[in-house]
Amino acid sequence: MTRHSNGHKYQILTPSKVKTALRKAGIPQLQAAPLLGVTFEHLNRVLNGHRESQSLLRRTFDLATRETSNA
């Protein structure tokens, strides 16, 4: 955990960590992409480190962990 300048804690997400969360939740990238409002190709590029998007990593991680906690 890291602290933001406003004092709130936040977690720096890596593509690897987000991919693991998706796998644990049983959500394939093809299923996650439309739920996140992006193409599979874009999501795949971000998750494989070819493009950067902390906001997409955060949204994807939130989706995966929300699905896991509802299981």
N, C-alpha and C positions, 0 to 999 in steps of 0.2 A: 504494500500500500504506500501511496505517496500523498503528500498534502498539497492541495491547490493553494494559491496565494490567498484565497478567501477562507482558508482553514479547513475546508471540507476534504475528507479523504477520498481518493479515487484510485482505481486500479489501472495500470498501464496494460493495455491488451496487445498481445502479439497475434499474428495470423495463426500460428501454431496452437496457441491456447484456445482461440475461437474455433478452429477446426476440431479440436478435441471435444469442446463443449457440444458442438453440433453432433458429433459421432455418439457421444454419451446420451444425447437426447433422442437419437435415432432419426434425426432430420437430415435428409439428403440435401445437398446444395441446390439441386433442381427444384425441390419443394420450397426451400427457404427463400430463394431469389424473388419469386412473385409476392411472397408475404412481406418482403422488405421493400418492394417497389423498384427492384433493379433486375437487370438481366442476369441469367446464369453466368454468362461470360464475364460480366463485370465483377460479380461476387467471387467467381473462381480466381480472377486475376488478383483481387485484393487478398484472398485467403492464401494464395501462393506467393505473395510478396512482390508481384510484378507491378502493382499499383498501391498507393497509400490512401487510406481513408479511415481515420480513427473513428469517425462517426458511423460508418458502416460496420466496422468491427464491433463497436459498442452495441449497435442495434441488433446485430447478429448474435452476439453473446447474450444480450438480454432475452432475445427470442429463445435461444437454446436453454438458458437457465430457467426461464418461465415455464417452458414445456417440461423440463425435468422436474421442477417442483410441483407441477400439476399431475405428474404420473402416479 
